[in-house]
């Protein structure tokens, strides 16, 4: 499994509760073997970065299409400890 980063931008600011609702309403994660790791909401609530474990970036793109949302970017990352 790879670490996959998803970035999204929003016209209206999100709250932490909005992020929880988005996560709870996301479908098809198991189908594409995508597992959420964590999410970061930028100050101001208009940008969010989410980290997932998935077979590849295309699996997360498939989840995005199934849930009808357009991420700003999706890319594979490597994890490095300090």
Secondary structure as UniProt FT lines:
FT   STRAND          2..9
FT   HELIX           16..24
FT   TURN            29..33
FT   STRAND          35..41
FT   TURN            43..44
FT   STRAND          47..54
FT   HELIX           57..66
FT   TURN            67..68
FT   STRAND          73..77
//
